[in-house]
Every structure is written in C-alpha cells, then in structure tokens.
Amino acid sequence: MNSIPRISLRWSRLAFAAPFLAFLLQPSLLPAQAPLIPERLPPDTVFYIHWHGKASLTAASAKNHVLQLYEDPDMAPLWQALINKLKAGKRAQGIAPAVVLAAVSSLLDNPAVAGFVANPNAQVTASPQGLSSLGGFFLVYDETGKADLIRMLISASQPAGAPAATKYSFRGTSVEVQTTNGGAIYTAHAGGYYLVSNQKRTIEDLVIRFGGAAASAASLWQLPEYRGVVKFLGADTSVDLFGRVPDFTKWIPPGAKYKSLALFLEGLHLEKVQAFGEGISFSGEATRMRGAVLGDTSPGGLFDIVRPSSAIFLTQPAIGAAPSFNISRVDLRATYQLIRAAVIAALPPQQASSVGPMESAAQSYLGMSIDDALGLFSGEFAMAQSYSEDGSQQLLFAMTIEKPDDVLRVVRAVAGKMIVAEDTSGNTTYLDLMYPYRDPATGTKRRKFYYLAVTPHMLLTAPRKAMLQAAVEQLNSASGSAPGTSIFADPEYIQMRSLLPENLSGLSGGEIDRIPWDKIAATFEAQMEQGRKRSNSGAPDLSWLKQINSDAISRHLHRRVGGWWKNSTGVYFDSYIQ
C-alpha cells in the first residue's frame, strides 16, 4: 500500500472530469502521424482508442480553456464529490479506495491503447463459442515506471477463493492465464508493455509485435484507409480513436435463421464505408475536435443520406436566439429508398411483395406517395435548445419545405384528432396539438400541448406558442441580417466560424456561458428521484450534481462551434470549444 506513489489532486480529478468534458465537447477524438503503439497494431484491428499520456497535456494546460476549467478551484468540490462516490463504491466491493484512486491517476501518466482485433480465420457458428472466435479485445499499456504498480494492483484485486493463474512460455515471454466466469484473460509483459487480451491468438500476436524493438512488417499503419484518416488529423491529439466497418458477411452465422440479417446489411452497402476516426487536441486556447468517415460516396450507400455542402443555411434566422443549435442537411428520400431496398432484399418473396400494397395504403392516407411526402422536406433540419427558469430543456425544430399547402395536408392527416385549433396570421398557418400523457411526478393523466407553424418555406414546432411566434417573426424580418441578440451576430462566434470551411452540410454552435448548468443538473436529479419513488427501486446517487458550478463554467468556456461537410472521399467534421 505504501509503495503507491503520491499523486497530485490535479491528476486524480482528471479521471472524473472526463464525462463532463465529453458532454461539452460532443463529437470528437486521431493522430496525424503514427505513434509507437498504433503503428505496431495488427492490420486486422477493427477499432481502438488511444490515450497519449499526461505528457500530451503538459504544454497546453497553461492556455487551454477546458483544462483551465478543470483546474479551477471552484470546480474542486465537484471532482471531490466524484472521488468520494468512487471511494464508496470500491469500499462496497471490498477494494481499498486509496489503491484505486492512486492507481488510476498514476497509470494515466503513460500511453495506452485498447481495442478489438478481428480473427481473419474465424469460423462463425450460432454458438457463444462461435461468436467469441470473431476476434479478441486487447489492451496495450506502456508500463515504463509502472510495472510494480501494475503487479501490486493485480494482486490486490484478486477476489478471495479465485483459482490460481496458470502460466506458459511463448517465445521466451511468460503468459499468465486467469480463468473467470466469462472465460480466460491472458496477460503478459513484453518489451516494456503490459499486454492484456481475452484471446490466446491475440495475446501471442501482441507479444510478437511488442516484444522486439522493430515494428511488425504487417501493421495497421500500412493500410491505406488508416493513413487516409490520420492524414486529416493533427499530430497534437491527447485522445484519439480509429475504426472501420468489418466484413459482416464473415461475422453472421450460416443458416436460414440469419439469412435475412445478412441480406439487410448487404443492402445497406456498408462496404462503401472504409474507415472512421476522431481526435481531440488541447494544444491551443480552444479545444479542437476533428474526424472523418472515409469511403465511396457514389450513389447507392449510406453517404446518400448527407446532402451536398453549401455556404447558406436557411433555418439560421429561426434558431439564432437560442443558446445552442444544430443544423443538418439530410436527404429523407435517399434515406427511405436505401432502407426500403435493404428491407425488400432481406424479406422472403411473399413478404417483400406486400411492401407495395402497404405503400399504396400510406398514399391513400397521406394523399400522396411516401416518396412525394418526403420530397416536401427540402433537406435542412435545425434544432434550437433553450432553457426555462427551472433548467428544463425546451426544443424548437425548424425544417425547410416546399409546397406548404401539401405539407399542411400531410400534417393534418398524420396529426388527425390531436389538432385542437388552427389559425392563420399573414402567410403562416398555426396548428395547436394536444395529446395525453402521464405526469411523471404524480402518475396522473394530463394533457400536453404542442404547436406547429407552416410558413411558405418552413415547418416549425415548439412546446410554447410564443416561442414559435418569435421564431416566425424573425424569419419574416426584412432586415436580412441577424439581430444583435443572435449568436450569429456574436463576434466570438463569427471568429470561430471562420475556422471552418465555408461550405458545410451541418453546423452547430452554442453560447456555453448562457446555459444554466446547475439548474439543469438539479432538474435531472429531481426527475431521477421521482422515477425512483414511482418504481420503488434503487437509483444512482446523483448528489454530486449539486456541486456543478455554473459561474466557473461560464468563466472559462464561452462558445462552441462545429461543422461537417461532404466531398468525394467522405464526410469530415471539425469543431472548437473555448
């Protein structure tokens, strides 16, 4: 116990700040030049996530706003509450919490990679043993200066009465096998790395790759799709991930029972998606997240869902007053046709022939074909998030349309008896919808209202009519520019938006200093408590949420901006938070 090094509170808190940072950062995480561990991974690696070690944060910690927030003394109560929660959990499991906390912090010093590697020779069957033969999970950890700590932790974590581990030698390296209820776990120390896997084949391959000074001739780094992803990403990431879509035809067990699944996946043309990756960097004042999904973007695959990029988003005026927004260009027609074709291919002939009559019935109900109905939505979809006084979230949706009279016909057909009122103001038609629900606090049946507006070029929905009317008023404004209260007129947002390409298929952003984090946390905790009382079941202890300090967050983090775009090689995204 005394052999565990004392670690500063700064780094012990980092492990618990991760979920909060992930919420703020939203999409992100890959490297532009191959670090030592990934360049040695086998070419059959399907997925990995890579932590570069604390050294990747040192140079940035003095200026990066996210790291400054994490180190702010006003956030210390939150991190301490999370630490105390972990201590209580580990104490209940019979593990000394001091051991766990010190180890987590200390082990973060060094790089590590965890992932999954496929077995190219797997013979898949419907049995659990057949599924497990698909491949193995692995962990590669640079144990420089940590070997004694790892051995001590392994010893301390062994439950009483556990069977003794067995050992065997592989190419001069001792491999330890620990049998558990879930199967065997293989571990080894080779070339200064601690290796773990649930597959014998995988652990032995890792011993070969990491046991010597030279990288293996066949490695992940040599694959074109891997290089294509990392080329887009910088060399200054602290955490990154990489993945690719495996050949699912080799993963699905044979037989009629699984034939439909195989045909459905084949119909989606997943083979057109070659690889994906994400990376997060703290190297500047702003935290940057970027990534890519590479593949064949020709018609007839998942890339059809994404509409082409352009410089103008028509929904911006309707959502600019909210503290957070997201806009995407999506092709609903292409999405429907892709899924429809995959479903028909997967169904037996008799069932596939029923798709046509079902579509005819839908046409009679809607007054037009499903394809025509989806074509009324011209592809731009926006969501604006705002918050009430108690911290509850309110969402406004806006989507561009064509032929507003036809849109109204579809809305009336779908909403039916839920429409309780309809009125017109200028060129906008408002629909008041009412539907029953059960109050989560009391269990009482109540009625809830929701509101829709159809303008000549847009359909909008909101939980409050005043909220909807304000958005329509801004759409109808003749100024042609964003008002001073809009995020789109904010100088800090404008500067960050200039870091992204002009033409985008999606845009997101937010004024972080306007979000009532403490109220959101309090509302969430109250809802969880109400659910626990209704179900008479245990609920997680969320008292630590009370320690969220909105003032500290607003002091360090002001804006976030992100965008994504599509070209002939794939879909790319880039975002900043500062």
N, C-alpha and C positions, 0 to 999 in steps of 0.2 A: 504494500500500500504506500509506504513512504518513498518507494522508488519512482512513483509517478511524478513527473516534473510539474512544478507550479506554473500555471498558465494564466496570463493576464485576463481579467474580466472582459476586456475588449474582444478577444477571440472566442471566448466561451459564449458570448452573446451572439456571435455571428451565426452559429448554427440555428438559433431560434429566430433570428431576423429573417431567415430565408423565405418562409411562407409569406410574410408581409411584403417583402421586396418582389416576390413573384407576382403578387396581386397587382402591385403598382406597375410593374414592367409589362405585364400582359405578354404579347407574343415575344419570345426570343430565346437565343443561345448558339460556333465552329471556327476552326483556325485557318489562317491563310498559308501557313507553312507547317509541315508535319512535325509535331512534337515527337519525342522519342517513343512514348508508349503507343500512340495510334499508328505510327509507321511500322511497328512490328506486329500489329494485329493481323490475324489470318484474313485472306481475301473473302472467306465465307461469312465474315461479320455482317450481321443484319442490322444491328443497332448498337450504339454506345453513347455514353455520356461521360464527359471528361472534365475533371476538376484540375486546374493547373497549379494548385497550391497557393498558400498565402503570399508567396513572393510576387505573384501576378497582381496583387492589390497594393503592394507597398508604395510604389511610386505615385499611385493615383489618389491615395487616401487623403492627401492634403487638400485636394481641389475638387474631387468628385462630390456632387451634392447628395447623392444617395448614401455614400459612405459617411459623409458628414452627418447626415440624419441618424444613421445607425450609431454613431459615436456621441451624439448629443446627450448630455447628462439628463435632459428631460425625458429621454426615451429609456433610461436605465430601469425605472420601475416596471416597464413592460417586459424588458428582457429578463429581469429578475423574477417576475411572476411566471414566465415561461420556464425558467430554470427550476423554480420551486415545484412547478407542476410535473416536470420530468423527474425530479427527485422523488416525489410522492409515488409516481408510477413505478419507478425502478425499485423503490423500497417495498412496494406491494409485491413485486416479483421476486424479492429476495436478493436483489443485486445492489451492492453498495453504490449509492448515487454519486459519491465523490469519485469513485473509479470511473463511472460512465462519463461524467461531465469533464473531468480532466482529460480522459482519453479522446473524447470527441474533439475537443479543442486542439489537443496536441496532434492528433492524426491529420487535422486539416492543414498542417504545415506543408505536407508533401503532396505531389500529384497523385491522382488515382483515376482509373478508368473502369467503368462497369458496363456490361452489355450482354448481348446474346449472339452466339455464333451458330450458324446452321450446319447440319451434318449433310454433306452432299450425297452421301451413300445411304441415307435413311430409307428404310422400307416401312412405310407408314401402314399401320393397321388401325382398326377401331378400338383396340385395347389401350388402356393407360400406358402400357409399356411401349406400344407403337407410337403414341403421341410424344412420349418423352425422348424417343430416338430422333426427333426432328433436329435437336441441337442442344446446346448447353448454355447456361448462364455463366458469366465469369466476372471476376474482379482482379485487376492488376493494380497493386499499390507499391509505390516507391518507398521502401521501408528504411531508407537511409536515416540512421539515428533513431529508428523506431522499432527495431526488431525485438528488443527486450520488452518493450511496452506491449507489443502485439502478443507475444508469448504469455505474458502475465495476464492479459485480458482474456485470452482463450482459456487459460486455466481457471480464472475466476468465474467465467460464465458457464462452465460445465455444470449442469444440474446434478444433484445427488443421485447416485444409482445409475448414471448413464454408462452404457457399455464402453469399455476402454477402446481407444482408437487403435487401428492396426496400421502397419507401415509396410511399404515395399520400395525397392530402389528402381528408379528409371533413369538410365543414362547417367548414373552417378549421383542423382538427386533423390533425396528421401521424400516420398509422397505419403502423406498421412490420410487415412480414410476414417471418417467418423460416420457411423450409421445412425440415422434418425428415423422418426416415423415417416417422414416424407421421402426417404431414400438416403443415398450416400452423399457426403460432402467431402471433396478432395482438396487438400491444401498442400502447398509446397513453398519453399524459399529458394529462389534461383536468381543468380546474377544481381542481387541487391533488390529484388522484388518479392513481394508476398503475393502468391497466386491462389485463387480460390475458384472452384467450379463444381457443378453438380454432375459432371460427366467425366468419365475416365479419359475418353478420347480428347476432350477439350483441355484438361489439365496437362496431359502429356504433350500436346501441341504447344501449349504456353511455356512449358519447361524448355522445350527445344528453342523457342523463339527468344525467350528472355534469359536463358541460361548462359548464352555466349555474348561476346562483345559486338558481333555483327548482326545486323537485321537479316531476317529470312529473305530469300530471293523472291518468294511469292508472298505478297503482303497486300493489305487493304490500300496502302498508299499508291500502289501501281495501277489501281483500277481507274479508268477514265472518268467514270461517274463520280468517284470520290474527289478526284482532282478538280472536276468541274464545279463541285460545291464549294470546296475550300478556296478556290480561286476568287470567289466573290467576297469572301470574309477576311477580316483583318487578322494580323498576327498578334494582336494585343488582347485576345479574349481571356477571361478568367474561367468561364464555364462554356463548354460547347457540346453539341451533340450531332450525331450523324446517323442516318438510317436509309434504308432502301426497301422497296417492296419485293419480298421474295416471290419465287415462282410457286403460287399457291396450288397449282396442279399437282405438285410433288408433295404437298402437305395434307391433301384431303384423302382420307382413306378410300380404298376402292369399294365398289358395290353400288347397287341401285339406291340405297339409303342416302348416299352423299352425292349422287349424280347431279341433282338439281342445284345444290350449292356450287359445285364445280362449274356448271354451265352459267349460273348467275355471275360469278366472279369473272368468268371468261368474257361475258357480255359487257362488263364494265371496262374491259381493256386496260387492266391495271398494269400490263406490261409497258404501257406508254409512260408510266411514272418511273423514272430511273433512280432518283436519289433525292434526299432532302437533308437539310442541315440548318442549324441555328447557332448563334453565338452571342454572348453578352460581354461587353467591354466596359470597364470603369476607368479607362485611361485618360479621359478628359473631364471637364466640368459636367457635361451631360453623360448619362449612362446610355450607351448605344446598343441596340439590339438589331441584328440583321440575319437574314437567312434566305434560303432558296429552295424551291421544288423544281427539279430539272426533269425534262422529258420531251417526248414527241408531242407537240401542241397541234398537230394537224387534226382536222375534224374526225370525230368518232371516238372520243375518250373523255376522261374527267376534266381535262383542261377546257372543254367546251363550256363548262359552267361559268367560267370567268369571261366577262365581256372585255373587248379591247380597251386600252387605256386612252384617256384624253385629259385635257387641262381643266375642263369646266365640270363642276358638279351642280346640277340644277336645284338640288334639295338644300344647299347651304343656307339660303335665307330663312328657311323654316326652322332650322335647328340651332342657329348661332347663339341664341340667348341661353342655352343650357350649359352647365359646367363641363359636360362630357358628351362626345358624339362619336358616331361611327357611320361611315358611308361605304357602300359596296356596290359594284356593278356585277349583276348576276343575270345569266340568261335562263329564265324559267322554262322556256320552250325547249332549249337544248337539254336541260336537266331532266325534264319529263321524258323526252324522247330516248335519252340514254338509259334511264331506269326502265322505261317501258320495254325497250328492246331486250334488256337483260332479263327481265321477268318473263317475257314471252319465250325466250330461249331456254329458260330453266323449267318451264311448265311442261307437263305431258301434253301431247297434241290436243286431247279433248278439252283440257282446261285452258290451253292457250287460245283455242277458238272462241272461248267465252269473253275474251277481253274486248272484242269488237262490240258485242251487244251491251256490255257494261258501259262502254264509251258512248254508245247511242243513247242509253238511258240518261247518262250525265248531260248529254247535249240537249235532250228534251227538258231536263230540269233547269239548266243554265240558259237555254235559249240560243246556245252556240256550242261549237265543239270545244273540248278541253284545250286543244291546241290554240284555237282562236281566243279563248278566255285568257289563257296565259299570255298571249301576244298583246293583250291590252295593257300589260305592265311592261313598260319600255326598258326596264332593267336596272334602274337606280333605286336603291333602298337605303334609307337613313334611319338611324335611331338616336334620339337625344335623351340623355339621362339627367334628371334634376331631382331635387330632394325637398321634401316637405319639412316643416318645423321640427317634427319628431325624428327626422332622419330616414323616413321611409322613402323608397325609390319610386319615382314617377317617370314613366317612359312615354315618349312621343315618337310615333313612327310616321315616316313620310316616304312615299314611293311615286315615281313618275309614271304617268299613264298616257294612253291615247284613247280617243273616243269616250269622253266622260259619260255620255248617255248610256253606252253599252256597259261601262263599269258600274253605273248605278243599277242597271238591270241585273247584273251578276250579284252585286251586294244584296239587293233586295231578295233575290232567290235564295242566297245562302243564309242570310240572317233571318228571314221569314218573320215569325211571330216575336222575335226578340226586338224588332223595331217598334218603339212605342211613340215616337214623334219624328216628324220630318218638316224642315222649314228651309227656305231659300233666302239668301242675302246676297244681292248682286249676282255674280256668276258662280256662287258657291252654294252647294246643297249640303245641309247638315242633317245627320241621322242620329237620333238618340236610341241607344240599345240598352235593354235591361235583361239581366239573366240572374237566376237564383244561385245562391252559394250558402255554405255553412260557415258561420262565424268561428274562426279557429280558437277564440278565447272562451266562448260560451257554448259552442255547439249548436246555437240557434240558427234556424234557416232565415236568411236575409236576402235582400235584393241589391244587386250592384249595377251601376250604370257605366256605360262606356260610350264614347262619342266618335263619330266619323264625319269627315268633311271631304267632299269631292269638288275639286276645282277643275278648270279646263285642262290642266296638265298634271294634276297631282291628287293622290288619295292620302289623307292624313287620319291618324287615330290617336286618341289621348284619353286618359282617365277623367279629365276635367274639361268642361266645355270652354271655360275661359282660357285655358291653356291652348286649346285647339284654335280658338278665335284669334289669339295673339299671333300664332304661327301663320295663319291665313292672312292676317293683316300685314305681316312682314313680307309675305310672298307678293302681296298686291302693292307694296310700297313702290312708288315711282322713282325713288332716289337712285336705284341702280347700284348702290354700294352698301356695305354692311354698316349698321348703326354703331355708335361708339361703344355700346354695351356688349356687342357681339365679340365672341372670341376671334372671329375672322378679321376684326379691326385692331386686335391687340398687337402692339409692336413685337413683343417677345414671341408670340405665336408666329407672326409673319417671318421673323428672322429664322425660326426653327423650320418653318415650312419650306424656306428657300434651300434647305439642306437636302430636300428630297427631289426626285425628278419632277419635271413639270407635268408630264403626262402620267396619270395614275388610274388604276382600276378600283382602288379603295383608298380611303383617307380616314384617319381617326385622330382625335385630339382631346385635350381636356385642360381645364384650369384647376389644377390639383389643390390650390390654396382656397378654392371655393367649396370644396367637398367637406361636409361635416363628419369627419371620420369617427369622432367619439359618439355622436348621435346614431350613426349607422350601426356601430358596434353594440350600443345599448339596445337598439330596436331588435337586432338579431338575437341578442342574448334573451330578451324578453319573449320573443317568438319561440325559441327553443325551450324555454321554461314552460310556456303554455302547452307546447306539444308533449312535454314530459308529464305534466299533470293529467292531460287528457288520456294518455296511453298508460299511465301508471307504471312507466318503465324508467329505467335509469337513463340519464342524459349526460353527455360530457360536461365537465366543469369548464365553463367559459368565463369565469370571474376575471380572468386575466385581461379580457377585453376592456374592462373598466380602466385599465392603465394606458390605453391609447391616448396620446396627447396630440390633438389637432393643431395646436399652436406650433408645436415642434415640427410637425409635418409641413405646415404652411410656411414655416420659416426657411426651410431648406428646399422644398420642392414646389415649383410654381406651375410648370407647363409640361405637357407631353404631346408629342406629335408623331404619327406613324403613317406609312403609306405602303401600298403594294401595287405591283404592275406586272403586266404580262407581255412577253415577246416570243419570238420563235423558238427559244430554248427553254422556256419555263416561266414560272411565276417567282418573283423576288419581293422581298419586303425589307424595310428599313425603318427604324423608329428611334426616338430620343426622349429622354426624360431628364428634366433639370429644374 
